[in-house]
Amino acid sequence: MNQHPQVGKNVTGAGMHSSLSEAMQRDADKYRPTSVGTTEGPGKVRIQYAKQGVALGSIPKPVETKQKLKSAVGAGPSPLLMDKLGERLAFERTGVRLYEALISKHEAYGGFDGGPSRSDLLEILNEEHRHFVQLARTIEQLGGDPTAMTPAANLAGVASEGVLKVITDPRTSLLQSLEGILIAELVDRDSWNMLCEIVRMNGLGDFAEFCERAEQTEERHLEQVRTWISAGQEPVI
């Protein structure tokens, strides 16, 4: 599949069909709005809902913190820590799904010079899965439920929906899908950095070391994706 956009029958613009656009505008002018609308209306509605104080979610109460971690977390892990662990867990799970979709895209359309091989994508997928498994174990050790959707996990899931739609769209090329995954990798790298800081503040030395290694791995993923995208932008001679 050609990774570069092609000239085709794009009919989305109004400039090429000025007469039809003018006719549409004339018909629209015949039926004016029955009231004057402003951008303030939707904003007022959002404010009313926001003032109701309904939160995005909550942190499940810890079941039981394993003895090994009790001395580190004191009376129990902080809600912020559990929220961010849940966020990374959900994001890494989505990361596995994203790379599964990228592998399917590679198998369907093939690669390109300087782009990823199937084994490259599979390696990243496996690393994302290992992160997921370790996060789930840590949440359980801290008395949490890895199946629970924390507020930060909910937020991350909604925010990443667009990336998933790009990569699973059968019309997008491998290069376009890599541009989509770049968004996820940028967020992933920075989010691991923030989690490392929170983990260190909570005194979880062993897990802090894992966080640092995971952050380094995500930095490598980011550089790989950037390199592949750069190679894909090279003009075809």
Rosetta blueprint (number, residue, H / E / L):
1 M L
2 N L
3 Q L
4 H L
5 P L
6 Q L
7 V L
8 G L
9 K L
10 N L
11 V L
12 T L
13 G L
14 A L
15 G H
16 M H
17 H H
18 S H
19 S H
20 L H
21 S H
22 E H
23 A H
24 M H
25 Q H
26 R H
27 D H
28 A H
29 D H
30 K H
31 Y L
32 R L
33 P L
34 T L
35 S L
36 V L
37 G L
38 T L
39 T L
40 E H
41 G H
42 P H
43 G H
44 K H
45 V H
46 R H
47 I H
48 Q H
49 Y H
50 A H
51 K H
52 Q L
53 G L
54 V L
55 A L
56 L L
57 G L
58 S L
59 I L
60 P L
61 K L
62 P L
63 V L
64 E L
65 T L
66 K L
67 Q H
68 K H
69 L H
70 K H
71 S H
72 A H
73 V H
74 G L
75 A L
76 G L
77 P L
78 S L
79 P H
80 L H
81 L H
82 M H
83 D H
84 K H
85 L H
86 G H
87 E H
88 R H
89 L H
90 A H
91 F H
92 E H
93 R H
94 T H
95 G H
96 V H
97 R H
98 L H
99 Y H
100 E H
101 A H
102 L H
103 I H
104 S H
105 K H
106 H H
107 E H
108 A H
109 Y H
110 G L
111 G L
112 F L
113 D L
114 G L
115 G L
116 P L
117 S L
118 R H
119 S H
120 D H
121 L H
122 L H
123 E H
124 I H
125 L H
126 N H
127 E H
128 E H
129 H H
130 R H
131 H H
132 F H
133 V H
134 Q H
135 L H
136 A H
137 R H
138 T H
139 I H
140 E H
141 Q H
142 L L
143 G L
144 G L
145 D L
146 P L
147 T L
148 A L
149 M L
150 T L
151 P H
152 A H
153 A H
154 N H
155 L H
156 A H
157 G H
158 V H
159 A H
160 S L
161 E H
162 G H
163 V H
164 L H
165 K H
166 V H
167 I H
168 T H
169 D L
170 P L
171 R L
172 T L
173 S L
174 L H
175 L H
176 Q H
177 S H
178 L H
179 E H
180 G H
181 I H
182 L H
183 I H
184 A H
185 E H
186 L H
187 V H
188 D H
189 R H
190 D H
191 S H
192 W H
193 N H
194 M H
195 L H
196 C H
197 E H
198 I H
199 V H
200 R H
201 M H
202 N L
203 G L
204 L L
205 G H
206 D H
207 F H
208 A H
209 E H
210 F H
211 C H
212 E H
213 R H
214 A H
215 E H
216 Q H
217 T H
218 E H
219 E H
220 R H
221 H H
222 L H
223 E H
224 Q H
225 V H
226 R H
227 T H
228 W H
229 I H
230 S H
231 A H
232 G H
233 Q L
234 E L
235 P L
236 V L
237 I L
